[in-house]
Amino acid sequence: MAVKLTELAHKLASDFFGEARPRYAVDATLGNGRDALFLARLVCDGGTVFGFDVQSAAVENSRGLLARFVPRADFRPFLAGHEDMEKFLPAHAIGKIGCVFFNLGWLPNSDKSVSTKPETTLAALGASLRVIDPARGYLSAACYRGHAGGASEYEAVLEFFKKNFGENFSRFDASENPVSPVLLAAGFSENNLQKNV
């Protein structure tokens, strides 16, 4: 049976944090804003969600979605590549980001020539481990193997998770199809983060 990975990603993050919700979160690939909306509901009262995307449509879609459903959310989107997140995040949030979400590929219903790339995705994943809260962090990456470049990007992300988390991460396939999307997720503390970045 096919699994909707975005819903699973949200459930896993909610379960990980429980009542101890994070203060800061990052949506590293805004897309249409569904992850940003989830993160705005996940963070504690007064918490902040930072978002990144290279397409202005993604920033505007996300801003509109949050304004409609969580108008009081502190949402700070940046029209920038996720690999540059350290340049945009405020100093007081560095090392305190509780949750980082990646939903790789391209913006739905848009120009498919604009998509995430292995080299910038790996740089962004590395940056996420430098800004995340080492005492209690959660990293989630939905990978899409069925488009040009998607399989190689997935393999690069999988190697990143293996290098940095060893056996301490989870992998979920959307279906048994060998090119179906895959979710990689790690909830960690200083005890199981190898910090090889």
Secondary structure, DSSP 8 states (H G I E B T S, - for coil): ----HHHHHHHHHHHHHTTS--SEEEESS-TTSHHHHHHHHHS-TT-EEEEEES-HHHHHHHHHHHHHH-TT-EEEEEES-GGGHHHHS-GGGTT-EEEEEEE-SB-TTS-TTSB--HHHHHHHHHHHHHHB-TTSEEEEEEE--SSTTHHHHHHHHHHHHHHHHTT--EEEESSSSTTS-EEEEEEE-TTT-----
